Amino acid sequence: MPAAWPWFERKFDFSFPPEKYPDILERLRGTPLRLQERVRGLSPEVCVQREGDSWSIQENVGHVADLEPLWIGRIDDILAGTETMRAADLTNATTRQAGHNNRSMADVLAFVRGVRRTLMDRLDSLTVEQMGSGALHPRLQVPMRLVDLCHFVAEHDDYHLARITELGRTFGE
């Protein structure tokens, strides 16, 4: 399997209609189960093994949850009518400092489920009209509607799922 295409080099197409949001929300809703399935059967040693300076499988899982406050904050920004969404911490200090490798995978997965449930509760309460509201993405410098943000988050989830698969194959499981 080829190495995952680096996240910061990706471009995104947001030309779909806001009415696509139910499909995108289902991708987001399914991420905790897909993560659980992806790590099922992997030994704890493999889950915390690193390839050079990159994150372990377990850190990739935890990172998905670490960004939920950013996603919720960006939803708040868009709904409040701000011109530009809040910026991400591109150093990923939260994930680097979280100590995900010092916890059990079961605890990290429970963390993901809990924070994703909060995000989904918030998104499930929104209307298609609200999904069409938007603000400027600070890094990409493109307008992003709420439905686009949801797509962006789903793509981010999939990026880390692909990385987990890649690491599992690298370490022989």
N, C-alpha and C positions, 0 to 999 in steps of 0.2 A: 504494500500500500504506500503510495507517495506521501510525503510529509504534508501536514495540513497547511493550506495556504495561509500565510500570516494574516492575522486579524486586521492589523492596521494598514494593510495594503488592499483591503477589499473595497469594492465599490458596490453600491446598492441601487436597485431600481424600485422606485416607489410610485410606479405609474398605475397601480391597481386602484379600484374604487374603495371607499370606506366600507361598503357593504360586505367586503371580504373578511371583516373582522371576526365573525364567528369561527371561520376556518383557522385563522391565525391564533385565536384564543385556545382552540383545541390543541394546537402544537404546544403552546405554553403550559396548558394544564397537564399535558402528558410528560413533560420533562422529568419530574421526580421519578415516575415509573420507568422511564427509559434509562435514567441514570442507575436506578436500582438493578434493572436487568443487565445493563452493561457491566456492572462490577460483580454480579452474582458469580460465585465460584472462584473469584480471584483471591489469592492468599493475602493476608494482612501485610506480609513482607513485600509482595509485588505492588500493593496499593500505595505504599509509602516510599517506594524506590523512585529515585530521581534520575533523569537522564541529563547529566551536566548540571547546568543552573536552572533548567526548566522545572516546572511544578510536577509533583507526583500525580498519580491518578486521583488520590484522595484530595489533594489540594485543588485540582481541577474541579472536582465535585463541589467542594466547599466554596470555591470562587463563584459558582453560579448563584449560590445563596448570598454571598457577600455583596453582590451588586444589586440585590432587590431594593435596598433603600434608595439607590440612585434612580432606578426605574420608577419607583413610586414618587420620588421627588420630581422627576421629569414630567410625570402625569400631572402632578400638582402645578408645575410651571405652565404647562400647556393650558390647563383648565383655568388658570388665573390670568391668562392672556399675556404672559411675559413674551418679550420679543425673542429672547434666546434662552434655551434650556440650560440648566446648571451643567457645569463641566464635570467630567469624570476625573478621578485621581488616576492619571496614567501611569503612576508608579505602582499601583495596586497594593498600597501599604496595608490595607485591611486584610487582604489575603496573605501577604507575607508575614503579618504579625498574628494571624489568627491561631496558629498552632494546630491546623487541621490534622497533621500527621500524628499529633499526640492524643487524638481521640479515636474512638472506634469508628469504623465505616458506618455502622448502624446509627451512631450519634450524628455523624455528618449528614447522612441521608435524611434523618429526622429533622435536622436543621433546615435542609433544603425544602422538605415537604411543608414545614411550618411557615416559612417566609413566602413560599410560592402560593400557599393558600391565601395569605394576606393580599398578595398582588392580585390573585384571581378574583377574590371578593370585590376588590376595588374595580377591576376591569369589567366584571359581570354587571356592575351597577350602571355602566355608561350606555349611552344611546348611540345610534349610528351618526346622529348629528354631531355629538361630541367627538366621535372618532375622526371626524373631518377637521377638527380644530388642530392648529399646529403652532410650532415655533421653530426657530433656527437651531440646528444641531451645532454645538460649539466647535467640535473637532472637524466634522465633515463639511461644515459651512454650507449646508443645504437645508431648505425648509423641510420639516418633518411633521406630518400629522400624527395624531395619536395612533391611528391604525399603522402608520409607518414605524412608529416607535415599537409597537407590539411585534411587528415583523422583524425589526432590528434585534429585539431581545430574543426572539425565536431563533434567528440566525446565530446569535451569540451562544445560545444553548447548544445548538447543533455543532458549532465550532468546537466546543469543549467535549461534547460527546465523541466527535471524530478524533480528537486528541487522546481521549481516554482509550479508544479502540486502538489507536496507533501505539500508545505506550504498552497496552496489554500484549500486543503482538511483539513489540520490541523485547519485552521481558519474558516471552515464551509462554504466556497463558492465554 
